[in-house]
Amino acid sequence: MFSSTRSDGHLISTDPARLDLDLVHRWLSTDAYWALGRDRETVVRAFAGSLPFGVYRPEDGRPVAVARVVTDGATFAWLCDVYVDRAARGIGLGGWLAEAVRDHLADLGVRRILLATNDAHQVYARVGFTPLDNPERWMNLDRRPPVTPLTGKEQSSESPLTVEP
């Protein structure tokens, strides 16, 4: 297991026993644009099959951020479900978490880490992430059902989301 302590006392750990999956589910399903409406069972299964990173505050060990990495532990990793509690934002925890993930995976020999973000490009760029080289080489198979951005619930194919002028 990996752990690291920041100068202000925040701790990162990959110990899955430390994760508060009820809290992680609440964060992701209600406040993360990519996971709105995600059910608890899916969160549990996703973290069980991944390398989890939790960030814990120094005062009481309460979780304040999370990320998971889907990896073979040797050549490839996908960094996903990176979330920092709204009350803990603005003190650099997201960048520190991304840096710790990057460094831990490098220690394992993982040479390629992918991620997707709508709004945190600058956080990841500061720790070395760049846009894809040759994006035309990459392909995607996305079987997610359409989701309304307002509720996170699946859209009915009979009533598409519309915006009235």
Phi, psi and chi 1 to 4 in degrees:
 res  aa     phi    psi   chi1   chi2   chi3   chi4
   1 MET       -  149.4  -95.6 -179.3  -95.1      -
   2 PHE  -105.3  142.0  167.7   82.5      -      -
   3 SER  -150.3  153.8   69.0      -      -      -
   4 SER  -153.0  141.7  179.0      -      -      -
   5 THR  -115.9  130.7  -56.5      -      -      -
   6 ARG   -82.0  161.4 -161.2  163.7   84.6  156.1
   7 SER   -58.6  -26.3   61.1      -      -      -
   8 ASP   -87.7    2.5   65.6    2.3      -      -
   9 GLY    98.6  -10.7      -      -      -      -
  10 HIS   -61.1  143.3  -78.6   86.8      -      -
  11 LEU  -119.4  135.4  170.5   76.7      -      -
  12 ILE  -106.1  136.3  -70.3  179.7      -      -
  13 SER  -143.5  146.0  173.0      -      -      -
  14 THR   -99.4   13.5   58.7      -      -      -
  15 ASP   -71.6  111.1 -178.3   -4.3      -      -
  16 PRO   -64.3  -23.5   16.4  -22.5      -      -
  17 ALA   -68.0  -20.8      -      -      -      -
  18 ARG   -81.6  -18.3  -69.1 -164.7   68.5  153.5
  19 LEU   -64.6  137.4  -72.2  176.8      -      -
  20 ASP  -101.8   90.6  178.3  -15.9      -      -
  21 LEU   -68.6  -23.3  -71.8  174.8      -      -
  22 ASP   -65.0  -45.2  -70.7  -33.0      -      -
  23 LEU   -66.4  -44.9  178.8   60.0      -      -
  24 VAL   -58.9  -43.9  171.0      -      -      -
  25 HIS   -59.6  -44.8  170.2 -109.2      -      -
  26 ARG   -61.9  -46.6 -173.9  169.7   70.3 -119.0
  27 TRP   -56.5  -53.3  -76.7  -20.3      -      -
  28 LEU   -68.6  -45.1  -65.0  179.3      -      -
  29 SER   -76.5  -18.2   68.0      -      -      -
  30 THR  -116.4  -15.2   65.0      -      -      -
  31 ASP  -137.6   -0.5 -164.3   38.5      -      -
  32 ALA  -108.2  114.5      -      -      -      -
  33 TYR   -53.0  -30.9   67.1   82.7      -      -
  34 TRP   -83.4  -11.2   65.1   90.9      -      -
  35 ALA  -130.9   16.3      -      -      -      -
  36 LEU   -55.2  129.3  -67.2  174.7      -      -
  37 GLY    82.1   -0.2      -      -      -      -
  38 ARG   -61.3  131.9 -173.1  179.2  -69.1  172.0
  39 ASP   -78.6  158.3   63.2   79.5      -      -
  40 ARG   -61.2  -40.2 -173.5 -179.8 -172.9  -72.2
  41 GLU   -59.7  -39.5  177.9 -173.7  -25.6      -
  42 THR   -65.6  -41.8  -60.3      -      -      -
  43 VAL   -60.8  -45.9  170.0      -      -      -
  44 VAL   -61.1  -47.2  169.4      -      -      -
  45 ARG   -64.1  -41.0  -73.8 -179.4   25.9 -126.9
  46 ALA   -63.1  -45.0      -      -      -      -
  47 PHE   -71.8  -32.1  -85.5   83.1      -      -
  48 ALA   -64.9  -30.3      -      -      -      -
  49 GLY   -96.7   13.9      -      -      -      -
  50 SER  -132.2  169.9  -57.5      -      -      -
  51 LEU   -90.9  110.6  176.1   59.9      -      -
  52 PRO   -89.5  145.0   33.2  -34.3      -      -
  53 PHE  -123.5  121.1  -73.6   76.4      -      -
  54 GLY  -114.4  145.4      -      -      -      -
  55 VAL  -114.0  132.2  177.3      -      -      -
  56 TYR  -125.6  136.8  -54.3   92.2      -      -
  57 ARG   -78.3  152.2   74.8 -179.3  178.6 -163.8
  58 PRO   -69.5  -32.5   15.2  -21.8      -      -
  59 GLU   -63.7  -42.4  -53.8   85.4   61.0      -
  60 ASP  -142.2    4.0   54.8    8.9      -      -
  61 GLY    75.5    9.2      -      -      -      -
  62 ARG   -66.0  137.8 -178.3 -174.4  177.4  -79.0
  63 PRO   -65.4  136.3  -14.0   24.9      -      -
  64 VAL  -127.6   -8.4  -68.1      -      -      -
  65 ALA  -161.7  159.5      -      -      -      -
  66 VAL  -152.0  154.4   69.2      -      -      -
  67 ALA  -153.1  156.8      -      -      -      -
  68 ARG  -132.8  151.2   72.6 -176.4  177.0   91.8
  69 VAL  -125.8  124.4  176.1      -      -      -
  70 VAL   -94.0  118.1 -179.3      -      -      -
  71 THR  -152.4  156.1 -176.6      -      -      -
  72 ASP   -89.2   -4.9   58.6   14.4      -      -
  73 GLY    74.6    8.1      -      -      -      -
  74 ALA  -133.4  -44.2      -      -      -      -
  75 THR  -130.5  -24.8   63.7      -      -      -
  76 PHE  -144.3  146.5  176.3   80.5      -      -
  77 ALA  -148.7  149.3      -      -      -      -
  78 TRP  -120.7  116.9  171.8   42.7      -      -
  79 LEU   -88.2  124.7  173.0   57.2      -      -
  80 CYS  -149.6  174.0   55.1      -      -      -
  81 ASP    48.8   42.5  -72.8  -19.3      -      -
  82 VAL   -81.6  121.4  179.1      -      -      -
  83 TYR  -143.5  133.2 -176.4   87.7      -      -
  84 VAL  -116.3  127.6  177.3      -      -      -
  85 ASP   -51.5  136.9 -171.9  -26.8      -      -
  86 ARG   -54.5  -36.7  -73.4 -172.1  175.1  -87.8
  87 ALA   -71.1  -15.1      -      -      -      -
  88 ALA  -109.6    7.3      -      -      -      -
  89 ARG   -77.3  155.9  -68.2 -179.4 -174.0  171.8
  90 GLY    92.7    3.4      -      -      -      -
  91 ILE  -117.6   15.0   60.2  170.9      -      -
  92 GLY    85.9   13.2      -      -      -      -
  93 LEU   -67.0  -36.5  -66.8  177.5      -      -
  94 GLY   -62.7  -46.0      -      -      -      -
  95 GLY   -65.9  -40.5      -      -      -      -
  96 TRP   -63.3  -40.6 -179.1   55.5      -      -
  97 LEU   -63.8  -47.1  178.5   55.5      -      -
  98 ALA   -61.1  -40.1      -      -      -      -
  99 GLU   -64.4  -42.3 -176.6  177.7   30.0      -
 100 ALA   -64.9  -41.6      -      -      -      -
 101 VAL   -60.3  -50.0  167.4      -      -      -
 102 ARG   -54.9  -48.6  178.6 -158.3   65.6 -163.3
 103 ASP   -69.1  -40.4  -67.1  -10.8      -      -
 104 HIS   -64.8  -42.2  178.5   61.0      -      -
 105 LEU   -66.8  -35.8  -67.9  172.0      -      -
 106 ALA   -62.1  -40.6      -      -      -      -
 107 ASP   -61.7  -28.7  -70.7  -15.0      -      -
 108 LEU   -81.0  -12.3  -63.1  175.7      -      -
 109 GLY    96.8    3.5      -      -      -      -
 110 VAL   -68.8  123.9  174.0      -      -      -
 111 ARG  -102.3  -19.9  -65.3  175.7   49.8  165.1
 112 ARG  -128.0  124.9  173.6  158.9  -67.4  165.1
 113 ILE  -125.0  126.3  -54.2  169.4      -      -
 114 LEU  -109.1  155.1  -68.8 -177.6      -      -
 115 LEU  -156.0  165.9   64.7   82.8      -      -
 116 ALA  -132.2  139.4      -      -      -      -
 117 THR  -148.8  145.5 -176.3      -      -      -
 118 ASN   -91.6  -28.2  -83.7  -12.8      -      -
 119 ASP  -142.5    6.6   56.6    1.7      -      -
 120 ALA  -121.3   30.1      -      -      -      -
 121 HIS   -54.8  -42.0  -63.9   82.4      -      -
 122 GLN   -66.3  -33.7   72.5  -74.3   -4.5      -
 123 VAL   -62.2  -48.3  170.8      -      -      -
 124 TYR   -73.9  -33.9  -61.4  109.2      -      -
 125 ALA   -61.9  -36.3      -      -      -      -
 126 ARG   -63.0  -21.1  -78.4 -166.4  -67.5  -93.8
 127 VAL  -109.4   14.8  -63.1      -      -      -
 128 GLY   107.6   -3.3      -      -      -      -
 129 PHE   -73.8  142.9  -75.4   84.6      -      -
 130 THR  -133.5  163.0   60.6      -      -      -
 131 PRO   -58.5  156.3  -23.9   34.0      -      -
 132 LEU   -59.1  135.5  -73.9  174.7      -      -
 133 ASP   -74.6  141.0  -66.9  -23.6      -      -
 134 ASN    48.0   59.8  -56.1  -47.5      -      -
 135 PRO   -59.3  -20.0   18.1  -26.9      -      -
 136 GLU   -67.0  -15.1   64.8  -81.0   -2.6      -
 137 ARG   -79.6  -24.0  -70.1  178.2   27.3 -172.7
 138 TRP   -88.3  142.7  -65.7   89.7      -      -
 139 MET  -129.1  166.3  -63.0 -176.8   71.4      -
 140 ASN  -145.8  140.8  177.1   43.7      -      -
 141 LEU  -122.9  108.6  175.4   61.2      -      -
 142 ASP  -113.6  110.7 -169.4  -18.0      -      -
 143 ARG  -105.4   15.3  -67.1 -174.2  175.7  163.2
 144 ARG   -68.3  141.6  -66.8  174.5  -63.3  173.4
 145 PRO   -72.2  154.1   23.5  -30.0      -      -
 146 PRO   -59.0  141.1  -13.4   21.8      -      -
 147 VAL  -127.3  136.7  175.4      -      -      -
 148 THR   -73.9  137.1   63.9      -      -      -
 149 PRO   -69.4  -19.0   17.9  -24.6      -      -
 150 LEU   -84.1  -39.0  -59.5  176.0      -      -
 151 THR  -112.1  -21.7   65.5      -      -      -
 152 GLY    80.2    1.5      -      -      -      -
 153 LYS   -88.8  153.3  -56.3  -63.2 -179.6 -165.0
 154 GLU   -62.3  140.6  -67.8 -177.9   18.4      -
 155 GLN   -80.8  144.0  -70.9 -177.7   15.1      -
 156 SER   -76.7  138.3  164.5      -      -      -
 157 SER   -70.6  -15.6   58.5      -      -      -
 158 GLU   -85.0  -24.5  -61.3  171.3    4.3      -
 159 SER  -130.9   88.8   58.1      -      -      -
 160 PRO   -66.2  155.1   23.0  -29.6      -      -
 161 LEU   -67.7  127.1  179.7   65.7      -      -
 162 THR  -128.3  155.3   58.8      -      -      -
 163 VAL  -118.3  125.8  177.7      -      -      -
 164 GLU   -84.1  138.7  -54.9  -94.4  -24.9      -
 165 PRO   -71.8      -   18.3  -21.2      -      -
